[in-house]
Amino acid sequence: MTVLEYDDYIDRIETSWKSTVRKIQSIILHHKDLGLTGPQYHMLAMINAEKSCNISFLADKIDVKPSAITVMIDRLVQSGYVERRHDKQDRRAVLVSVTPLGEEVYKEASSRSREIMKWYLEQLEEHEVKSLTQIFEKFDAMERPVVSSKTTKTPEGNDV
């Protein structure tokens, strides 16, 4: 494929990607009737997956400062979805975990989100669903390319 052909595909992918992600995320991440914003739902999902974790772990996971996480955790604690407690091995460390109410809310929000994703996938042919899945899995398995101002290099050092 030539550079011009890639440019056309890149333009088309960027346009449709942004629109699609914005549309789907606005539906699957916001559960206002459950008292969750998109970021709060994402945070609840991460804590639920770990069962118990500290603020630093969460901050590292989403690449933000711990102070940004603390504000979000405060809101989840106020809603009764998350609880804080001191680590038994290190009293200075604070651990967060999902409460029984938070687990219920997370399960409901997750179920709704999966139903929405299912609806979108049902609009595709079976081979399209398989191809889409394989493409995302392939992208996920790739190393991140090193981008410079003049060229992009693959992890193997080849120019892209």
Secondary structure, 3 states (H helix, E strand, C coil): CCHHHHHHHHHHHHHHHHHHHHHHHHHHCCEHHHCECHHHHHHHHHHHHHCCEEHHHHHHHHCCCHHHHHHHHHHHHHCCCEEEEECCCCCCCEEEEECHHHHHHHHHHHHHHHHHHHHHHHCCCHHHHHHHHHHHHHHHHCCCCEECCCCEECCCCCEC
